């Protein structure tokens, strides 16, 4: 049995989409909300014959990866998050690049020699790699209209991945992937007014209108922190709202706090777009933190550590 294990955001979904369009394969899908990254442990060691892992940190999944390799189960691992020490095994094919200018879908795009480049560009936009995505679009001669549509598609798919559980989402990531698998190119989605592109567009616009009224906890020249209430819409926009703030003020670091049911906070951090480093370094100082240089987060920040977190964030980027 083959397993495809992938992040439920735009990058994870569209990385797998490219791979399976190029290399169709019957597989068991393992995914979840964007922050559910300890996914590899769900693979059944007694059933697995091979595994593909996309867009989840190897460092966070090493305890589940090593038993697979010990059982001589071939693993393809493609990612751009913190990897830690990559195991030396002939059963591991690791394509890992932690540069802040790449995402997993772009690594897959390179692997496939650009066969499904429109999906890769949409994913790069979804991961808020604006400059990188625009550079690829320009190099390939895409029209400004198509480039804008790919940008919006990436943002909407990414937006769909955020939530406390998949109940918060408009589409379960596995179902969204399966719907998209019917399209070699995203272009038909833009011409069909009933497509999931327009369904997600309406939902995104409704939620972002609410986010524009978010409480500001801290705002100085180099750093801004906003807070959202404990609600499904808040959890859906927590990441894309952070991206939006970062795009509006590219010299600032941003954090978006979303209140959890236990009075802790889920935190999304975006490094300044003009200085895309350090977001992971800030977040790993807290027990449930992780991510990458340009974008990171904390899954459950205790209320008692809110001021400490803001201080650490502010001091880092001062």
N, C-alpha and C positions, 0 to 999 in steps of 0.2 A: 504494500500500500504506500503510495506517495503522499506526502503532506506538503501543502503550501502554507507557510506561516508568514503573515504579513501585517504590518501596521494598518489600522483602519482609517488612516488619513489619505489625502490625495496622493502623496508620494508612494505609500505602500500599495494602494489599490492600483495605481497606474503603472507602477513597476511590474507588478504581477500581470496586469493586462497585456503589456508589451511582450513579456516572456511567453505567455500562453497563446497569444496571437501568432507568435513566431514558432513556438514549440508546443502544440496542443497536447494536453496530458490530463487524464482522469486523476483527480486528486481529492483528498480531504482538506477542506479549508479551515484554517484556524486564524481568527482575527478578533477584533473587539474595538472598543472606543480607543481614540488616539493615545490616551495615557495608559492603556492596558498593554504594557510592553513585555511583561514576563509571560510570554505566550508559548515559548518553546517547551515548557514543562507539560503542556497539554498533549504533546505527541506521545502516542502509545508505543513504548519501546518494543512491545511484543508483536506489534502489527507493522511497524514502519520498515519499508525497504529502501526508501530514499526521502530526503527532506530538502526543500528550498525555503530559505529564510530571507525576508526582505524588510528592511527599514526598521529593525528593532536592534537596540544596542547589544553587542556581543558581551560586553562587560556585565550587563544586567541578566544575561541568559547563560552565562558560562557553566553554571551548575547543571543545567539541562543539556547543554551542548556536549560536554565531555562524555557522559554515558552513551550518547549516540555514536560518537567516534570510537569509544571503547568497544562497542558492539559491531564495529566496522560497517556502520550505516553511512553511505555517502551523503554529505551535506554541502549544498551550495549556499553560501552566506554572502549577501550583497547589502551593504549598509554604509552610512556616513556618520553614525553616532560614535561616541566613545567606545573603543573596542577592548581596552585593557590588553593583556598579553594574549595574542592569537595562538591557539594551540598548534603545535607542529604535528600534523597528521596527514597521511596520504589520502585520507577519506574526507578531508576538508578542502573545498575550493572557496577561498575567501577573497572577495573583491571589496575591500574596505578602503574608503578614502574619507578622512575627516575634515577635509578642506571646507571652510565656510561657504565656498562658491559652488559646491556640488550637492546633489541630492541623490537618493538611490535610483530614481527614475532616469537621471542623466547617466549614471553608471551603467544601467541596463541598456540605455540608448547607445552608449559606446560599445557595449558587448555585442549588440545586434547591428552595429554599423549603421545606425540611423534609420532602421527599417520603419519604425513607427514614431517618427520624431515629433509629430503634432501632440501625441499623448505625453511625451517626455517634457515638452515645453509647457503644457498645461500643468503638469506636476511641479515643475520648477516654480511657476507662478504660485501654485498652491502652497509651496514651502517658503514663500515670500523671497525667493531669489530673483527679485525684479530685474536687476541689471544683467544677470546671467541669462535669464529667459529672453529678455529683449535682444541681447547680443545674438543668441541662437536664431531668433525670429528674423532679425535683420540679415544675418549671414545666409539664411535660406530664402530670402526674398519674399517673406510673407507680407500680405497686405496689412495695413493698420487695422482694418476691421476684423480680420481673422485673428490677428495678434490680441486685440482687445477681447474677443470672444474666448480665446484660449485662456487668457488671464482670468476672466470671470468664471469660466468653468473650473479652473484649478482652485480658485478661492471657494466656490460653492461646494465642491467635493471635500475640500479640507474642512470647511465649516460643518459639514455633515458628520465629521468624525468625533466632534467634541461632545462629551456628556458624562454624567456620573455612571450611567450604564447605557446599554444599547436602547433601552426604553426611551431615552431622551432624544434619540436620533430620528430623523425623518426616514432614513433607509438604513437597515443593518448593513455594515460594510461588506459582508459576504454577498448579500443580495444586490447591493449596488454594483459590485464587481461583476456579478453574473449578468446583470442588465447591460453593462457596458461591453461585455465580451461579444455581443452581437454586432459591434461596430469596429471595423478596421480603422476608421478615421472618426474623429469627433464631429466632423462637419455636418452630418445629417441631424445631429442634435440641435443645431442652431436654426435649421429650417423648419423643424417640427414644433409648432407652438404648444403641443401637448407633451413634449419630451421632459425627462427628469431635469434637464438644464433649466427650463422655465419654472418648474415646480420648486426647485431649490432656490432659484433667483427670488421668487416671491417670499419664500420663508426667510431667506437671508436678509432681505430688505426690511421685513417686519421686525426681526430681532435686532438688527443694527440700529434701527430707529430708537428702540428702547435703550440700547447701550449708550447712545449719544448723551443720555442724561445720567450717566454713571457718576457716583460720588468720587471726588478727587481727594485722596488721602495725603498726597505729598507732591509738590511740583516746584522744582528748581531748574536752573539753566541746563543741567546735564542729566536730569532724571525726573520721571513722572510715575506716580502710582495711582491707579484707579481701582475702585471696588464695586463689584456687582452683587446683587442680592442672591439668596438661595432660591433659584427658580430654574426650570428646565431651559428657558430661553437664555438665561445668563450662562449656563454651562455650555450651551451650543455656541455662543459667540466669544467665549473667553479667549480662545486663541486667535481667531481672525480679527477681533477687536484690538488685540495687542499688535497684530501686523498692521492694521489700519493706522493706529497711533504712531507706530514706527515710521510708516511711509509719510505721514504728515510732518514729523519732526525727526529727520534722519540723523541729527547730531545728538539726540537724547536716547538714554536707555529707558525702557518702559516695563512696568510690571502691572498685571491685571490680577487682582484678588477676587476670587469667587467664594462666597461663604458656603460652607458645607453644613449638613444637618447636625453635626456634632460640635458646631461652633469653631471648627478648624477652617482653614482656607486652602483652596486649590490656587496655585500661583502660576501664571504664565509670564515668562520673562523674555524680552527681546533686547538684544544688544543694539547699540546705535547702528543704523545701516551704514554709516560712514566709518564705523570702527567695530566690525563684526567679530568680536572676541569677548570671552569672559562670562557669557551667560551661564555656561555649565559650571565654571569655577565658583560663581556666586551660589548656585543652587545646590551643589554637592556639599556645601557646608551645613546643610540641613538634612535630617535623616531620610526623608522620602524624595530628595531632590536628584535631578539628573538631566541629561539632554546633550546639547552640542554647543559649540562656541557662539553661534548666532542666535539660537533660540533654545530655551531650557525651561524647567519648571519644578515645582514642588507639589506633590500630590496631596499632602495633608500637613499644612503648617499650623501648629497650635496657636491659638489667639495670643498666648503669652509671649510668642516670639515674633509677632508682627513688627513691633518697633525695631527689634534687633535685625530683622530681615531688611527693612527699609534702610537702616543704617549701613549694613553691609553692602547693599546695592549702591547706595549713594557714594560711599567711600571708594568703592571699586572704580566707579566711572568719573570720579571728581577730577 
